[in-house]
Amino acid sequence: MILESAAVVVVKQKVVVVSTRQLEVCGGDGKTGHEFYRERLGGACNSSPIGSDGHVYLSDNDGKTFVVKGGRAFKLLATNPLGERITASPAVTGNRLIYRTDSHLYCIGTD
């Protein structure tokens, strides 16, 4: 589970390592280092991934956020385009995600 320019998120007791250079996601066991999967999702990203509610949220520089289910198998749940460049990491507040793009601030979620 070695990736260049990596950020680490722990979701459901599994480690998810994300290469920010080419938005590659790698899931594995944090104790043994056994790799479960490795998938490339898109281009470069500057933001760090976040984990919330059993999911990993990863955004690329083109403005797409990928939602990956935490666990032993890779499962892409959604791809959500904002249409603007995302270079900052999102923030979580309650059931909402807050994204800052180059020109706007978005709050996405439910009550």
C-alpha positions as CSV (number, residue, x, y, z in Angstrom):
1,M,0.0,0.0,0.0
2,I,2.6,2.5,-1.0
3,L,1.6,5.5,-3.1
4,E,3.4,8.7,-4.0
5,S,2.2,12.0,-2.4
6,A,-0.3,10.1,-0.2
7,A,-3.0,11.0,2.3
8,V,-4.5,8.5,4.7
9,V,-8.1,8.1,5.9
10,V,-9.4,5.3,8.2
11,V,-13.0,4.3,7.5
12,K,-14.7,1.3,9.1
13,Q,-11.4,0.1,10.5
14,K,-9.9,-0.1,7.1
15,V,-7.1,2.1,5.8
16,V,-7.7,4.1,2.6
17,V,-4.6,5.6,1.0
18,V,-5.0,8.2,-1.7
19,S,-2.4,9.4,-4.1
20,T,-3.0,13.1,-4.6
21,R,-0.7,13.2,-7.6
22,Q,-3.1,11.1,-9.8
23,L,-6.1,10.5,-7.6
24,E,-5.5,6.8,-7.1
25,V,-7.2,5.2,-4.1
26,C,-5.9,2.1,-2.4
27,G,-7.8,0.2,0.4
28,G,-6.2,-2.2,2.8
29,D,-5.8,-3.6,6.3
30,G,-4.0,-1.2,8.6
31,K,-2.6,-4.0,10.8
32,T,-1.2,-6.3,8.1
33,G,-0.7,-3.9,5.2
34,H,-2.6,-6.3,3.0
35,E,-4.0,-4.4,0.0
36,F,-7.6,-5.1,-0.9
37,Y,-7.9,-2.9,-4.0
38,R,-6.3,-0.1,-6.0
39,E,-8.3,2.1,-8.4
40,R,-7.5,5.3,-10.3
41,L,-10.3,7.8,-10.3
42,G,-9.1,10.8,-12.1
43,G,-6.6,13.5,-12.6
44,A,-4.5,15.4,-10.0
45,C,-5.9,16.7,-6.8
46,N,-4.6,19.2,-4.2
47,S,-7.2,18.6,-1.5
48,S,-7.0,15.8,1.2
49,P,-9.7,13.2,1.3
50,I,-12.1,13.0,4.2
51,G,-14.0,10.1,5.8
52,S,-17.5,10.5,7.1
53,D,-20.4,8.1,7.8
54,G,-18.5,5.1,6.3
55,H,-17.6,6.9,3.1
56,V,-14.5,8.5,1.7
57,Y,-14.9,11.8,-0.2
58,L,-12.1,12.7,-2.7
59,S,-12.1,15.7,-5.0
60,D,-10.0,16.3,-8.1
61,N,-8.7,19.7,-9.4
62,D,-11.4,19.6,-12.1
63,G,-14.2,20.0,-9.6
64,K,-15.4,16.4,-9.3
65,T,-16.0,14.7,-6.0
66,F,-15.9,10.9,-5.8
67,V,-17.7,9.1,-3.0
68,V,-16.2,5.7,-2.2
69,K,-17.7,3.2,0.2
70,G,-15.4,2.2,3.0
71,G,-14.6,-1.5,3.3
72,R,-12.8,-4.4,1.8
73,A,-14.1,-4.0,-1.8
74,F,-13.9,-0.9,-4.0
75,K,-17.3,0.6,-4.6
76,L,-17.7,4.0,-6.2
77,L,-21.1,5.3,-5.0
78,A,-21.2,8.6,-6.8
79,T,-19.3,11.2,-8.9
80,N,-20.5,14.7,-8.2
81,P,-19.3,17.6,-10.4
82,L,-19.3,21.1,-9.1
83,G,-18.1,22.5,-12.3
84,E,-15.3,24.6,-10.7
85,R,-11.8,23.8,-9.6
86,I,-11.5,22.3,-6.1
87,T,-8.1,22.6,-4.4
88,A,-9.1,22.9,-0.7
89,S,-10.2,20.0,1.5
90,P,-13.9,19.9,2.4
91,A,-15.1,20.4,5.9
92,V,-17.8,18.3,7.6
93,T,-20.4,19.8,9.9
94,G,-23.3,17.5,10.9
95,N,-24.8,16.1,7.7
96,R,-23.3,18.7,5.5
97,L,-20.1,19.0,3.5
98,I,-18.6,22.4,2.8
99,Y,-16.5,22.9,-0.3
100,R,-14.5,26.0,-1.3
101,T,-13.8,26.3,-5.0
102,D,-11.8,29.0,-6.7
103,S,-14.8,31.4,-6.7
104,H,-17.6,30.0,-4.5
105,L,-18.4,28.3,-1.1
106,Y,-20.8,25.4,-1.3
107,C,-22.7,23.7,1.5
108,I,-24.1,20.3,0.4
109,G,-26.2,18.0,2.6
110,T,-29.5,17.5,4.4
111,D,-31.1,18.6,7.7
